Amino acid sequence: MTRSDAFPFPSPVNEKLGVRTEDLPDGTVRLTLTTDPSFHNEVGFVHGGVPTFLLDGAMGRACGRTLDLERGESCATVQLSVQFLTKAEGTLVATGRVVRRGRRVAFLEGECLREDGKVVARAQGTWVVGEGKQGRAGESKGEQGRGR
């Protein structure tokens, strides 16, 4: 079984937004994003979708690191629950980790912190794991980037 220490697929959306990715030795993933006013909502705060995006990305990539790429396994979020604890601002760091990985389902959790160490949000989620052409890991090069 070939499992990736560093998930080999880049994220175009992360690149576009300037998200920095770290695949940590213990299997967790850390995503970091420095926000500015362009990430604010209409009331002047960083939009809640930003930490949610980071959590989904960190947790999904952590799940991706468990995949057997030789078998064409892929994964996708099927459920994500986020609890917001304080407002997001400045640099945000989201960490995702696998709680339990089964043959077809993975359970993950994540935490998003501000640079001052305050927890912005916590998340729990469920990912489906499949084989074949179900997602990025199962796509041929010509199919990559054509939606989820």
Secondary structure by P-SEA (a helix, b strand, c coil): cccccccccccaaaaaabbbbbbccccbbbbbbbbccccccccccccaaaaaaaaaaaaaaaaaaacccccbbbbbbcbbbbbbccccccbbbbbbbbccccccbbbbccccccccccccccccbbbbbbcccccccccccccccccc
